[in-house]
Amino acid sequence: MTTSRFSPGTAVAPDAFDRRIPVNYEADLVVIGAGPAGFGAALKAARMGVRTIVVEKYDMPGGVHTSGLQGHAAPGVGGIHSELMRRFDAEGYVYTATKETHPGWAGNPLSHYERNFEPGTPFKRMSFNPDGAGNIMMAMLEEAGVQTIYGCTFVDVVMGKNAGKDSSISMIVVKGQEGLFAIRGKIFVEGSGTGEVAAKAGVVCRRGGGGQPESADWDGVERPVPGGLLWMISGVDYPALRRYQTQTGDLKLEKLIAKAKAAGDLPDMVYRPRMGGTEVYGEYYIGHPTVDMSPMLSDDSFLLWQNVPYEWALHMDESTEDNTRAIRELRGFIHAEAAFLKKYVPGFENSFIVHVGRQLGIRDGRHPEGEYCFTLDDVLANRTFPDAVTPPMTRTFTWNGHRKHTFEVPYRSFLPKGIDNLLLVGASMSFSYETIFMAMRNFTWCTQTGEIAGFAAALALEKNDTPKTLEWKQPYRFND
């Protein structure tokens, strides 16, 4: 096995690079992470003729939406996102739950998405099969000529010599089955989802965590929005569950939860009270008082959430100890919750676990400092920018209730300070924590930012520019 003289976690200067580590690959564009943002960047650039390599640590593209089971489908917004939704649907991978398939689901406190609806409200909850979608995304990269390296972990960056005020990345170091090797590139895309590449390159990053819930005993520690591990269960008789809820009035299953806890069949942390709060995310994700699920795959299958307890203040993006604790504890919670549902809750007698996400979702990781940090104030003030990347976009924010806001995002938020050939995408963009949490980390947005970054990279290469020196003259328009 090759060895290295440098310590992972610091940008490596060219003269410190261990020449015993072979340079196995070279490309014009190197994308780290094949989540929806990295996927979009690689696909767009390759289709524009750019030699592109993607490094992905899991066995398929899609990130938390495939390997992590999120599977959020929605009407296409144009470009690659619309193409994905069409292809998923054509293969039969899109499932839609409605008032007809799940009567009584709107307003049901067990619903992850529809719990705040008025009872009886029509709804349409679309999701895609994570594994099937991963297959489609893999095929699309192959069709475009992208060279994708699966099962390999990003380790570090090697910096190049640059006469300008900003530094450049020369290579990345990756760990594969044969050990460490390097990949040389001209432009790089930060698609890790946690700002890891930017941090290794020396970009200043703010830790996850922001405004916190107000409580009399708050200790002043800034805690990140808790991450979560998703899992799927099948064999559920939803009508039987609904009958129990309506006939007993036990809508939140509180009687059954109390019974199971009294019998020693349910650890206290599996269902823990929500914490109050008035900050941007209010009580969202800072407590888990009951079953939290959403229909997926079929009428008898559901996706369930297990969130890291907010009180633990875990930073899974930066700490091996925190990440290990989260995985170990959440797996234990899932095992206990599945056993509780099967033993105590009507409709779950024949249920069984079909999948546990192999990627732990991190909602609030590092926030790289960019040439412009996009904030909630920009949204609320409806600020415009000369380098807006798209025409004004409309998103639903959870700030001050679920309200739609139309806004622009500047190209400068894709550009990290201090590095001239790195593009930020998805959840690693230069956004304040509340805007990332509320609207900018979903499948739609991440795919769009990736497509924009891929276009920018191709344009910069064509003009012999870097992403930092590229002049962004007009908004990018997604095709239909």
C-alpha positions as CSV (number, residue, x, y, z in Angstrom):
1,M,0.0,0.0,0.0
2,T,1.2,3.5,-0.8
3,T,1.9,5.8,2.1
4,S,1.7,9.5,2.5
5,R,3.8,12.1,4.4
6,F,0.9,14.5,4.8
7,S,-1.9,14.6,7.3
8,P,-5.4,14.5,5.9
9,G,-7.3,17.7,6.8
10,T,-4.8,20.3,5.5
11,A,-4.3,21.5,2.0
12,V,-1.1,19.9,0.6
13,A,1.4,22.1,-1.2
14,P,2.9,20.7,-4.4
15,D,6.3,20.3,-2.9
16,A,4.9,18.4,0.0
17,F,2.9,15.9,-2.1
18,D,4.1,12.3,-1.7
19,R,5.2,11.2,-5.2
20,R,4.7,7.6,-4.1
21,I,1.0,8.3,-4.5
22,P,0.2,7.6,-8.2
23,V,-1.8,10.0,-10.3
24,N,-4.3,7.5,-11.7
25,Y,-6.7,9.8,-13.5
26,E,-6.8,13.2,-15.1
27,A,-9.7,15.3,-16.4
28,D,-10.8,18.9,-17.2
29,L,-13.5,18.7,-14.5
30,V,-13.3,16.7,-11.3
31,V,-16.5,16.4,-9.3
32,I,-16.3,15.2,-5.7
33,G,-19.7,13.6,-4.8
34,A,-22.4,12.3,-7.1
35,G,-25.4,13.6,-5.0
36,P,-28.0,15.4,-7.1
37,A,-25.8,18.5,-7.2
38,G,-22.6,16.7,-8.2
39,F,-24.6,14.6,-10.6
40,G,-26.1,17.7,-12.3
41,A,-22.7,19.3,-12.6
42,A,-21.0,16.3,-14.2
43,L,-23.9,15.5,-16.5
44,K,-24.2,19.1,-17.8
45,A,-20.4,19.6,-18.3
46,A,-20.0,16.2,-20.0
47,R,-22.8,17.0,-22.4
48,M,-21.0,20.2,-23.3
49,G,-17.9,18.2,-24.3
50,V,-15.9,18.5,-21.0
51,R,-13.8,15.5,-19.9
52,T,-15.4,14.8,-16.6
53,I,-14.6,12.5,-13.6
54,V,-16.8,12.0,-10.6
55,V,-15.7,10.4,-7.3
56,E,-18.6,8.9,-5.3
57,K,-18.2,7.0,-2.0
58,Y,-21.4,5.0,-2.3
59,D,-22.4,2.5,-5.0
60,M,-24.7,4.8,-7.0
61,P,-25.4,8.5,-7.6
62,G,-28.1,10.5,-5.8
63,G,-26.6,11.0,-2.4
64,V,-29.0,11.3,0.5
65,H,-31.9,11.0,-2.0
66,T,-30.9,7.5,-3.1
67,S,-28.3,6.0,-0.6
68,G,-30.1,7.9,2.1
69,L,-33.6,7.0,0.9
70,Q,-35.0,10.5,0.8
71,G,-36.5,9.9,-2.7
72,H,-38.3,13.2,-3.0
73,A,-40.1,13.5,-6.4
74,A,-41.7,16.7,-7.6
75,P,-42.9,18.2,-10.9
76,G,-40.0,19.0,-13.1
77,V,-38.6,22.5,-13.0
78,G,-36.8,22.3,-16.3
79,G,-33.4,21.0,-17.4
80,I,-31.9,17.9,-15.8
81,H,-34.4,17.9,-13.0
82,S,-37.3,17.5,-15.5
83,E,-35.4,14.9,-17.4
84,L,-34.8,12.9,-14.2
85,M,-38.5,13.0,-13.2
86,R,-39.6,11.9,-16.7
87,R,-37.2,9.0,-16.7
88,F,-38.0,7.9,-13.2
89,D,-41.7,8.0,-14.1
90,A,-41.2,6.1,-17.4
91,E,-39.5,3.3,-15.5
92,G,-42.3,3.1,-13.0
93,Y,-40.2,4.4,-10.1
94,V,-42.5,7.3,-9.1
95,Y,-45.2,6.5,-6.5
96,T,-47.9,9.0,-5.7
97,A,-50.0,9.0,-2.5
98,T,-53.3,10.9,-2.4
99,K,-56.4,11.4,-0.4
100,E,-57.8,8.4,-2.2
101,T,-54.9,6.0,-1.4
102,H,-54.6,7.2,2.1
103,P,-57.9,8.7,3.4
104,G,-57.4,10.6,6.6
105,W,-53.7,11.2,6.0
106,A,-54.0,15.0,5.6
107,G,-53.8,16.4,9.1
108,N,-52.7,13.1,10.6
109,P,-50.1,13.8,13.3
110,L,-48.1,10.7,12.2
111,S,-47.5,12.3,8.7
112,H,-44.1,13.8,8.2
113,Y,-45.3,16.2,5.5
114,E,-49.1,16.5,5.7
115,R,-49.5,16.8,9.5
116,N,-50.3,20.5,9.3
117,F,-52.9,20.2,6.6
118,E,-56.6,20.6,7.4
119,P,-58.2,17.2,7.8
120,G,-59.7,16.0,4.5
121,T,-57.5,18.3,2.4
122,P,-56.6,16.9,-1.0
123,F,-52.9,16.2,-1.3
124,K,-50.4,14.7,-3.7
125,R,-47.2,13.3,-2.2
126,M,-44.8,12.0,-4.8
127,S,-41.7,10.0,-4.1
128,F,-39.2,7.9,-6.2
129,N,-37.8,4.5,-5.6
130,P,-34.3,5.3,-4.3
131,D,-32.5,2.2,-5.7
132,G,-34.3,2.3,-9.0
133,A,-33.5,6.1,-9.3
134,G,-29.9,5.4,-8.6
135,N,-29.7,3.0,-11.5
136,I,-31.2,5.5,-13.8
137,M,-28.8,8.2,-12.7
138,M,-25.9,5.9,-13.1
139,A,-27.0,5.1,-16.7
140,M,-27.3,8.8,-17.5
141,L,-23.8,9.5,-16.5
142,E,-22.5,6.6,-18.6
143,E,-24.5,7.8,-21.6
144,A,-22.9,11.2,-21.3
145,G,-19.4,9.8,-21.1
146,V,-18.7,10.7,-17.5
147,Q,-16.1,8.6,-15.9
148,T,-17.5,7.8,-12.5
149,I,-15.4,6.1,-9.8
150,Y,-17.6,4.4,-7.1
151,G,-16.7,3.2,-3.7
152,C,-13.9,5.7,-3.3
153,T,-13.4,8.2,-0.5
154,F,-12.1,11.7,-0.9
155,V,-9.1,12.2,1.4
156,D,-7.5,15.6,0.7
157,V,-6.5,18.2,-1.9
158,V,-3.2,19.1,-3.4
159,M,-2.8,22.8,-4.1
160,G,-1.1,24.2,-7.2
161,K,1.2,27.1,-7.6
162,N,-0.7,30.3,-8.5
163,A,0.6,33.8,-9.1
164,G,-2.8,35.4,-8.5
165,K,-4.4,36.4,-5.2
166,D,-6.3,33.1,-5.0
167,S,-5.0,29.6,-4.7
168,S,-5.8,26.7,-7.1
169,I,-6.4,23.1,-6.5
170,S,-4.1,20.9,-8.6
171,M,-5.3,17.4,-7.6
172,I,-7.4,15.6,-5.1
173,V,-6.3,12.5,-3.2
174,V,-8.7,9.6,-3.0
175,K,-8.7,6.3,-1.2
176,G,-9.8,3.3,-3.3
177,Q,-9.4,-0.5,-3.1
178,E,-5.7,-0.3,-4.0
179,G,-4.9,2.5,-1.5
180,L,-4.3,6.2,-2.1
181,F,-4.2,7.7,-5.5
182,A,-4.5,11.2,-7.0
183,I,-6.8,12.7,-9.7
184,R,-5.5,15.8,-11.5
185,G,-8.0,18.4,-12.8
186,K,-8.4,21.9,-14.1
187,I,-11.7,22.8,-12.3
188,F,-13.2,21.0,-9.3
189,V,-16.8,20.8,-8.0
190,E,-17.5,20.7,-4.3
191,G,-20.3,18.1,-4.2
192,S,-19.6,16.5,-0.8
193,G,-22.7,18.1,0.7
194,T,-20.8,19.0,3.9
195,G,-18.2,21.4,2.6
196,E,-15.4,18.9,3.1
197,V,-13.5,19.7,-0.1
198,A,-13.6,23.4,0.6
199,A,-12.5,22.9,4.2
200,K,-9.5,20.8,3.1
201,A,-8.6,23.4,0.5
202,G,-8.3,26.0,3.3
203,V,-11.6,27.8,2.7
204,V,-13.0,29.4,5.9
205,C,-16.1,27.5,7.0
206,R,-18.7,28.2,9.6
207,R,-19.7,25.2,11.7
208,G,-23.2,24.0,11.6
209,G,-25.5,25.6,14.1
210,G,-27.3,28.9,14.3
211,G,-30.2,30.5,16.2
212,Q,-31.5,28.1,18.8
213,P,-34.9,27.5,20.5
214,E,-35.6,29.8,23.4
215,S,-35.9,28.0,26.7
216,A,-35.2,28.8,30.3
217,D,-32.5,26.2,30.6
218,W,-30.7,26.8,27.3
219,D,-27.0,26.4,27.9
220,G,-25.9,28.8,25.1
221,V,-24.3,26.0,23.0
222,E,-25.0,26.5,19.3
223,R,-26.3,23.1,18.0
224,P,-26.7,22.2,14.4
225,V,-30.1,21.3,12.9
226,P,-30.1,17.5,13.8
227,G,-29.3,15.0,11.0
228,G,-31.3,11.9,10.6
229,L,-31.3,8.3,9.4
230,L,-34.2,7.2,7.2
231,W,-35.7,3.7,7.0
232,M,-38.5,1.9,5.1
233,I,-41.1,-0.5,6.4
234,S,-43.6,-2.6,4.3
235,G,-46.5,-4.8,5.1
236,V,-48.5,-2.0,6.8
237,D,-52.3,-2.2,6.8
238,Y,-52.9,1.6,6.8
239,P,-56.8,1.3,7.0
240,A,-56.4,-0.7,10.2
241,L,-54.1,1.9,11.6
242,R,-56.5,4.7,10.7
243,R,-59.4,2.8,12.3
244,Y,-57.5,2.5,15.5
245,Q,-56.8,6.2,15.5
246,T,-60.4,7.3,14.8
247,Q,-62.1,4.7,17.1
248,T,-59.9,5.4,20.1
249,G,-59.0,9.0,19.6
250,D,-55.4,8.0,20.1
251,L,-54.2,10.0,17.1
252,K,-50.6,10.3,18.2
253,L,-50.4,6.7,19.5
254,E,-49.6,8.2,22.9
255,K,-51.5,5.5,24.8
256,L,-49.6,2.7,23.0
257,I,-46.3,4.5,23.5
258,A,-46.9,4.9,27.2
259,K,-47.9,1.2,27.4
260,A,-44.7,0.1,25.6
261,K,-42.5,2.3,27.8
262,A,-44.1,1.0,31.0
263,A,-43.4,-2.6,29.8
264,G,-39.8,-1.7,29.1
265,D,-40.3,-2.3,25.3
266,L,-39.4,1.2,24.2
267,P,-36.4,3.4,25.1
268,D,-37.2,6.9,26.2
269,M,-35.2,8.5,23.4
270,V,-37.1,6.9,20.6
271,Y,-40.1,9.2,21.2
272,R,-38.9,12.3,22.9
273,P,-40.8,15.6,23.4
274,R,-40.5,18.4,20.9
275,M,-38.6,21.4,22.2
276,G,-40.2,24.8,21.8
277,G,-38.5,27.5,19.8
278,T,-39.1,30.7,17.9
279,E,-36.0,30.6,15.6
280,V,-36.1,29.9,11.9
281,Y,-36.8,26.2,12.2
282,G,-39.1,26.5,15.3
283,E,-39.8,23.0,16.6
284,Y,-38.9,21.2,13.4
285,Y,-36.6,18.2,13.9
286,I,-35.8,19.2,17.5
287,G,-37.9,16.5,19.1
288,H,-39.5,13.2,18.0
289,P,-42.6,12.6,20.1
290,T,-44.3,10.0,17.9
291,V,-44.1,8.0,14.7
292,D,-42.9,10.2,11.8
293,M,-43.6,8.6,8.4
294,S,-44.6,9.2,4.8
295,P,-46.1,6.8,2.1
296,M,-43.5,5.5,-0.3
297,L,-43.1,2.8,-2.9
298,S,-46.6,1.3,-2.5
299,D,-49.8,1.8,-0.5
300,D,-48.5,-0.6,2.3
301,S,-45.0,0.9,2.5
302,F,-43.7,3.9,4.5
303,L,-40.6,5.9,4.9
304,L,-39.8,6.7,8.6
305,W,-37.5,9.3,10.2
306,Q,-35.1,8.8,13.1
307,N,-33.5,12.1,14.0
308,V,-30.3,12.7,16.1
309,P,-31.4,14.1,19.4
310,Y,-30.9,17.8,19.3
311,E,-29.5,17.9,22.8
312,W,-26.5,15.9,21.8
313,A,-25.1,18.7,19.6
314,L,-23.4,16.2,17.2
315,H,-21.3,17.4,14.3
316,M,-21.3,14.3,12.1
317,D,-19.6,16.2,9.2
318,E,-16.5,16.9,11.3
319,S,-16.2,14.3,14.0
320,T,-15.7,10.5,13.5
321,E,-16.8,10.0,17.1
322,D,-20.0,12.0,16.6
323,N,-20.8,10.3,13.3
324,T,-20.2,6.8,14.8
325,R,-22.4,7.6,17.8
326,A,-25.2,8.9,15.5
327,I,-25.2,5.8,13.4
328,R,-25.0,3.4,16.3
329,E,-27.7,5.1,18.3
330,L,-30.1,5.7,15.4
331,R,-29.8,2.0,14.2
332,G,-30.7,1.0,17.8
333,F,-33.7,3.4,17.7
334,I,-34.9,2.0,14.4
335,H,-34.7,-1.6,15.7
336,A,-36.7,-0.6,18.8
337,E,-39.3,1.4,16.9
338,A,-39.9,-1.4,14.4
339,A,-40.4,-3.8,17.2
340,F,-42.8,-1.5,19.0
341,L,-44.9,-0.9,15.9
342,K,-45.2,-4.6,15.1
343,K,-46.1,-5.6,18.7
344,Y,-48.3,-2.7,19.8
345,V,-49.8,-0.7,16.8
346,P,-52.8,-2.1,14.9
347,G,-52.0,-2.3,11.2
348,F,-48.3,-3.1,11.8
349,E,-48.7,-6.8,12.8
350,N,-47.2,-8.0,9.5
351,S,-44.8,-5.2,8.9
352,F,-41.1,-5.6,8.3
353,I,-38.0,-3.5,7.7
354,V,-37.1,-3.4,4.0
355,H,-34.3,-0.8,4.0
356,V,-32.2,1.4,6.3
357,G,-30.4,4.3,4.6
358,R,-26.7,3.7,4.2
359,Q,-26.1,7.4,4.2
360,L,-26.8,9.4,7.3
361,G,-28.5,12.7,6.4
362,I,-26.7,15.8,7.6
363,R,-28.9,18.8,7.5
364,D,-26.5,21.5,8.9
365,G,-22.9,20.9,8.1
366,R,-20.0,23.2,7.3
367,H,-20.9,26.5,5.5
368,P,-18.0,27.6,3.3
369,E,-17.4,31.3,3.1
370,G,-18.0,32.5,-0.5
371,E,-17.6,35.7,-2.4
372,Y,-21.2,36.3,-1.4
373,C,-23.1,34.6,1.5
374,F,-26.8,34.4,0.6
375,T,-29.0,34.9,3.6
376,L,-32.7,34.9,4.7
377,D,-32.6,38.7,4.6
378,D,-31.8,38.5,0.8
379,V,-35.0,36.5,0.4
380,L,-37.2,38.7,2.5
381,A,-35.9,41.9,1.0
382,N,-36.3,40.5,-2.5
383,R,-32.8,41.6,-3.4
384,T,-31.6,41.5,-7.0
385,F,-28.1,40.7,-8.2
386,P,-26.3,41.6,-11.5
387,D,-24.8,38.1,-11.5
388,A,-28.1,36.2,-10.8
389,V,-27.7,32.6,-11.9
390,T,-31.3,32.1,-13.0
391,P,-34.4,34.1,-13.5
392,P,-36.2,34.8,-10.1
393,M,-37.0,31.5,-8.4
394,T,-39.9,30.7,-6.1
395,R,-39.5,28.5,-3.1
396,T,-41.6,27.8,0.0
397,F,-39.8,28.8,3.2
398,T,-40.8,27.7,6.6
399,W,-40.0,31.1,8.0
400,N,-43.0,32.8,9.6
401,G,-45.2,30.0,8.4
402,H,-45.1,28.1,5.1
403,R,-44.8,31.0,2.6
404,K,-43.6,31.3,-0.9
405,H,-40.9,33.8,-1.7
406,T,-39.5,34.8,-5.1
407,F,-35.8,35.6,-5.1
408,E,-32.5,35.6,-7.0
409,V,-29.2,33.9,-6.1
410,P,-25.9,35.4,-7.2
411,Y,-23.2,33.4,-9.0
412,R,-20.7,34.6,-6.3
413,S,-22.4,32.2,-3.9
414,F,-20.9,29.4,-6.0
415,L,-17.4,30.8,-5.5
416,P,-15.4,30.1,-2.3
417,K,-13.1,32.8,-1.1
418,G,-9.4,32.1,-1.7
419,I,-9.8,29.4,-4.4
420,D,-10.1,30.2,-8.0
421,N,-11.0,26.8,-9.6
422,L,-13.6,25.4,-7.2
423,L,-17.3,25.6,-7.6
424,L,-19.7,25.2,-4.6
425,V,-23.0,23.4,-5.2
426,G,-26.0,22.2,-3.3
427,A,-25.8,22.2,0.5
428,S,-22.1,23.3,0.3
429,M,-22.9,26.7,-1.2
430,S,-22.2,30.0,0.5
431,F,-25.6,30.3,2.2
432,S,-26.4,31.0,5.8
433,Y,-27.6,28.0,7.7
434,E,-31.3,29.0,7.8
435,T,-31.6,29.4,4.0
436,I,-29.9,26.0,3.4
437,F,-32.1,24.3,6.0
438,M,-35.4,25.8,4.8
439,A,-35.3,25.6,1.1
440,M,-31.9,25.0,-0.5
441,R,-31.0,21.4,0.3
442,N,-33.7,19.5,-1.5
443,F,-33.4,17.4,-4.6
444,T,-34.8,20.1,-6.9
445,W,-32.5,22.9,-5.9
446,C,-29.4,20.7,-5.6
447,T,-29.9,19.4,-9.1
448,Q,-30.4,22.9,-10.4
449,T,-27.2,24.3,-8.8
450,G,-25.3,21.3,-10.2
451,E,-26.5,22.0,-13.7
452,I,-25.5,25.7,-13.3
453,A,-22.1,24.8,-12.0
454,G,-21.5,22.3,-14.9
455,F,-22.5,25.0,-17.3
456,A,-20.1,27.5,-15.6
457,A,-17.2,25.0,-15.7
458,A,-17.7,24.3,-19.4
459,L,-17.9,27.9,-20.2
460,A,-14.8,28.8,-18.2
461,L,-12.8,26.0,-19.8
462,E,-13.9,27.1,-23.3
463,K,-12.8,30.7,-22.6
464,N,-9.6,29.5,-20.8
465,D,-10.9,31.2,-17.6
466,T,-11.3,29.9,-14.1
467,P,-14.7,29.9,-12.4
468,K,-13.6,33.0,-10.4
469,T,-12.5,35.0,-13.5
470,L,-15.5,33.9,-15.6
471,E,-17.8,36.9,-16.2
472,W,-21.4,35.8,-15.5
473,K,-23.3,38.0,-17.9
474,Q,-26.9,36.6,-17.9
475,P,-29.1,34.2,-16.1
476,Y,-29.0,30.5,-17.0
477,R,-32.3,29.3,-18.4
478,F,-33.3,25.6,-17.9
479,N,-34.7,24.0,-21.0
480,D,-38.0,22.1,-20.8
